Amino acid sequence: MGLFTLPEARLELVKLRPVIAEIITLRADMVELSAALVPGGEPTTLGGLPERKFTEARLNELMTEIQQTGAALKGVAPLLLDFPADLDGVPVLLCWLEGDADITWYHRADLGFGGRRPLPETT
């Protein structure tokens, strides 16, 4: 897939909001189902092993759906999405972290999350 402009990345993020919301819910369900399956774990009304396997399969489908947009799923807890882009001739990743209202951060591809910076106002 190609590079995103900032408006394209923001539009893709809007389209992905239902997928993101479902991942967040299923992620919590997965933790609860997994905890209930360990010896001595607290029972849950969510089900047992079959429901855990279904939840895991659905999470994988949703994560694949995100990757197919051209965005990179870099983290699941919290969710972290990177959109490949170009900023003033420099390859960057437009960065969205769960809890962010919009894409307002970027980092150079070679620096990773630790190199995260706010997008310039002119972008």
Contact map, one row per residue, 1 for C-alpha under 8 A:
111000000000000000000000000000000000000000000000000000000000000000001100000000000000000000000000000000000000000000000000000
111100000000000000000000000000000000000000000000000000000000000000000100000000000001000000000000000000000000000000000000000
111110000000000000000000000000000000000000000000000000000000000000000000000000000011110000000000000000000000000000000000000
011111111000000000000000000000000000000000000000000000000000000000000000000000000011110000000000000000000000000000000000000
001111111000000000000000000000000000000000000000000000000000000000000000000000000000110000000000000000000000000000000000000
000111111100000000000000000000000000000000000000000000000000000000000000000000000000100000000100000000000000000000000000001
000111111110000000000000000000000000000000000000000000000000000000000000000000000000000000000000000000000000000000000000000
000111111111000000000000000000000000000000000000000000000000000000000000000000000000000000000000000000000000000000000000000
000111111111100000000000000000000000000000000000000000000000000000000000000000000010000000000100000000100000000000000000000
000001111111110000000000000000000000000000000000000000000000000000000000000000000000000000000000000001100000000000000000000
000000111111111000000000000000000000000000000000000000000000000000000000000000000000000000000000000000000000000000000000000
000000011111111100000000000000000000000000000000000000000000000000001000000000000000000000000000000000000000000000000000000
000000001111111110000000000000000000000000000000000000000000000000000000000000000000000000000000000000000000000000000000000
000000000111111110000000000000000000000000000000000000000000000000000000000000000000000000000000000000000000000000000000000
000000000011111111000000000000000000000000000000000000000000000000000000000000000000000000000000000000000000000000000000000
000000000001111111110000000000000000000000000000000000000000000001000000000000000000000000000000000000000000000000000000000
000000000000111111111000000000000000000000000000000000000000000000000000000000000000000000000000000000000000000000000000000
000000000000001111111100000000000000000000000000000000000000000000000000000000000000000000000000000000000000000000000000000
000000000000000111111110000000000000000000000000000000000000010001000000000000000000000000000000000000000000000000000000000
000000000000000111111111000000000000000000000000000000000000000000000000000000000000000000000000000000000000000000000000000
000000000000000011111111100000000000000000000000000000000000000000000000000000000000000000000000000000000000000000000000000
000000000000000001111111110000000000000000000000000000000000000000000000000000000000000000000000000000000000000000000000000
000000000000000000111111111000000000000000000000000000000010010000000000000000000000000000000000000000000000000000000000000
000000000000000000011111111100000000000000000000000000000000000000000000000000000000000000000000000000000000000000000000000
000000000000000000001111111110000000000000000000000000000000000000000000000000000000000000000000000000000000000000000000000
000000000000000000000111111111000000000000000000000000100010000000000000000000000000000000000000000000000000000000000000000
000000000000000000000011111111100000000000000000000000000010000000000000000000000000000000000000000000000000000000000000000
000000000000000000000001111111110000000000000000000000000000000000000000000000000000000000000000000000000000000000000000000
000000000000000000000000111111111000000000000100000000100000000000000000000000000000000000000000000000000000000000000000000
000000000000000000000000011111111100000000000000000100110000000000000000000000000000000000000000000000000000000000000000000
000000000000000000000000001111111110000000000000000000000000000000000000000000000000000000000000000000000000000000000000000
000000000000000000000000000111111111000000010000000000000000000000000000000000000000000000000000000000000000000000000000000
000000000000000000000000000011111111100000010111101100000000000000000000000000000000000000000000000000000000000000000000000
000000000000000000000000000001111111110000000000000100000000000000000000000000000000000000000000000000000000000000000000000
000000000000000000000000000000111111110011000000000000000000000000000000000000000000000000000000000000000000000000000000000
000000000000000000000000000000011111111111110001000000000000000000000000000000000000000000000000000000000000000000000000000
000000000000000000000000000000001111111010100001100000000000000000000000000000000000000000000000000000000000000000000000000
000000000000000000000000000000000111111110000000000000000000000000000000000000000000000000000000000000000000000000000000000
000000000000000000000000000000000001111110000000000000000000000000000000000000000000000000000000000000000000000000000000000
000000000000000000000000000000000001011111000000000000000000000000000000000000000000000000000000000000000000000000000000000
000000000000000000000000000000000011111111100000000000000000000000000000000000000000000000000000000000000000000000000000000
000000000000000000000000000000000011000111110000000000000000000000000000000000000000000000000000000000000000000000000000000
000000000000000000000000000000000001100011111000000000000000000000000000000000000000000000000000000000000000000000000000000
000000000000000000000000000000011001000001111111000000000000000000000000000000000000000000000000000000000000000000000000000
000000000000000000000000000000000000000000111110000000000000000000000000000000000000000000000000000000000000000000000000000
000000000000000000000000000010001000000000011111001000000000000000000000000000000000000000000000000000000000000000000000000
000000000000000000000000000000001000000000011111111100000000000000000000000000000000000000000000000000000000000000000000000
000000000000000000000000000000001001100000010111111100000000000000000000000000000000000000000000000000000000000000000000000
000000000000000000000000000000001000100000000011111110000000000000000000000000000000000000000000000000000000000000000000000
000000000000000000000000000000000000000000000011111111000000000000000000000000000000000000000000000000000000000000000000000
000000000000000000000000000000001000000000000111111111100000000000000000000000000000000000000000000000000000000000000000000
000000000000000000000000000001001100000000000011111111110000000000000000000000000000000000000000000000000000000000000000000
000000000000000000000000000000000000000000000000111111111000000000000000000000000000000000000000000000000000000000000000000
000000000000000000000000000000000000000000000000011111111100000000000000000000000000000000000000000000000000000000000000000
000000000000000000000000010011000000000000000000001111111110000000000000000000000000000000000000000000000000000000000000000
000000000000000000000000000001000000000000000000000111111111000000000000000000000000000000000000000000000000000000000000000
000000000000000000000000000000000000000000000000000011111111100000000000000000000000000000000000000000000000000000000000000
000000000000000000000000000000000000000000000000000001111111110000000000000000000000000000000000000000000000000000000000000
000000000000000000000010011000000000000000000000000000111111111000000000000000000000000000000000000000000000000000000000000
000000000000000000000000000000000000000000000000000000011111111100000000000000000000000000000000000000000000000000000000000
000000000000000000000000000000000000000000000000000000001111111110000000000000000000000000000000000000000000000000000000000
000000000000000000100010000000000000000000000000000000000111111111000000000000000000000000000000000000000000000000000000000
000000000000000000000000000000000000000000000000000000000011111111100000100000000000000000000000000000000000000000000000000
000000000000000000000000000000000000000000000000000000000001111111110000000000000000000000000000000000000000000000000000000
000000000000000000000000000000000000000000000000000000000000111111111000000000000000000000000000000000000000000000000000000
000000000000000100100000000000000000000000000000000000000000011111111111100000000000000000000000000000000000000000000000000
000000000000000000000000000000000000000000000000000000000000001111111111100000000000000000000000000000000000000000000000000
000000000000000000000000000000000000000000000000000000000000000111111110000000000000000000000000000000000000000000000000000
100000000001000000000000000000000000000000000000000000000000000011111110000000000000000000000000000000000000000000000000000
110000000000000000000000000000000000000000000000000000000000000001111111000000000011000000000000000000000000000000000000000
000000000000000000000000000000000000000000000000000000000000000001111111100000001111000000000000000000000000000000000000000
000000000000000000000000000000000000000000000000000000000000000001100111110000001110000000000000000000000000000000000000000
000000000000000000000000000000000000000000000000000000000000001001100011111100111100000000000000000000000000000000000000000
000000000000000000000000000000000000000000000000000000000000000000000001111100111100000000000000000000000000000000000000000
000000000000000000000000000000000000000000000000000000000000000000000000111111111000000000000000000000000000000000000000000
000000000000000000000000000000000000000000000000000000000000000000000000111111110000000000000000000000000000000000000000000
000000000000000000000000000000000000000000000000000000000000000000000000001111110000000000000000000000000000000000000000000
000000000000000000000000000000000000000000000000000000000000000000000000001111110000000000000000110000000000000000000000000
000000000000000000000000000000000000000000000000000000000000000000000000111111111000000000000000110000000000000000000000000
000000000000000000000000000000000000000000000000000000000000000000000000111111111100000000000011110000000000000000000000000
000000000000000000000000000000000000000000000000000000000000000000000011111000111110000000000011100000000000000000000000000
000000000000000000000000000000000000000000000000000000000000000000000011110000011111000000001111000000000000000000000000000
001100001000000000000000000000000000000000000000000000000000000000000111000000001111100000001110000000000000000000000000000
011100000000000000000000000000000000000000000000000000000000000000000110000000000111110000111100000000000000000000000000000
001111000000000000000000000000000000000000000000000000000000000000000000000000000011111000111100000000000000000000000000000
001110000000000000000000000000000000000000000000000000000000000000000000000000000001111111111000000000000000000000000000000
000000000000000000000000000000000000000000000000000000000000000000000000000000000000111111110000000000000000000000000000000
000000000000000000000000000000000000000000000000000000000000000000000000000000000000011111000000000000000000000000000000000
000000000000000000000000000000000000000000000000000000000000000000000000000000000000011111100000000000000000000000000000000
000000000000000000000000000000000000000000000000000000000000000000000000000000000000011111110000000000000001000000000000000
000000000000000000000000000000000000000000000000000000000000000000000000000000000001111011111000000000000001100000000000000
000000000000000000000000000000000000000000000000000000000000000000000000000000000001111001111100000000000111100000000000000
000000000000000000000000000000000000000000000000000000000000000000000000000000000111110000111110000000000111100000000000000
000001001000000000000000000000000000000000000000000000000000000000000000000000000111100000011111000000111110000000000000000
000000000000000000000000000000000000000000000000000000000000000000000000000000011110000000001111100000111110000000010000000
000000000000000000000000000000000000000000000000000000000000000000000000000000011100000000000111110101111000000000000000000
000000000000000000000000000000000000000000000000000000000000000000000000000001111000000000000011111100000000000000000000000
000000000000000000000000000000000000000000000000000000000000000000000000000001110000000000000001111100000000000000000000000
000000000000000000000000000000000000000000000000000000000000000000000000000000000000000000000000111110000000000000000000000
000000000000000000000000000000000000000000000000000000000000000000000000000000000000000000000001111111100000000000000000000
000000000000000000000000000000000000000000000000000000000000000000000000000000000000000000000000001111100000000000000000000
000000000100000000000000000000000000000000000000000000000000000000000000000000000000000000000001000111110000000000000000000
000000001100000000000000000000000000000000000000000000000000000000000000000000000000000000000111000111111000000000000000000
000000000000000000000000000000000000000000000000000000000000000000000000000000000000000000000111000001111100000000000110000
000000000000000000000000000000000000000000000000000000000000000000000000000000000000000000000111000000111110000000011110000
000000000000000000000000000000000000000000000000000000000000000000000000000000000000000000011110000000011111000000011110000
000000000000000000000000000000000000000000000000000000000000000000000000000000000000000000011110000000001111101110111000000
000000000000000000000000000000000000000000000000000000000000000000000000000000000000000001111000000000000111111100110000000
000000000000000000000000000000000000000000000000000000000000000000000000000000000000000000111000000000000011111100000000000
000000000000000000000000000000000000000000000000000000000000000000000000000000000000000000000000000000000001111100000000000
000000000000000000000000000000000000000000000000000000000000000000000000000000000000000000000000000000000011111111100000000
000000000000000000000000000000000000000000000000000000000000000000000000000000000000000000000000000000000011111111110000000
000000000000000000000000000000000000000000000000000000000000000000000000000000000000000000000000000000000010001111110000000
000000000000000000000000000000000000000000000000000000000000000000000000000000000000000000000000000000000000001111110000000
000000000000000000000000000000000000000000000000000000000000000000000000000000000000000000000000000000000011001111111000000
000000000000000000000000000000000000000000000000000000000000000000000000000000000000000000000010000000001111000111111100000
000000000000000000000000000000000000000000000000000000000000000000000000000000000000000000000000000000001110000000111110000
000000000000000000000000000000000000000000000000000000000000000000000000000000000000000000000000000000011100000000011111000
000000000000000000000000000000000000000000000000000000000000000000000000000000000000000000000000000000011100000000001111101
000000000000000000000000000000000000000000000000000000000000000000000000000000000000000000000000000000000000000000000111111
000000000000000000000000000000000000000000000000000000000000000000000000000000000000000000000000000000000000000000000011111
000000000000000000000000000000000000000000000000000000000000000000000000000000000000000000000000000000000000000000000001111
000001000000000000000000000000000000000000000000000000000000000000000000000000000000000000000000000000000000000000000011111
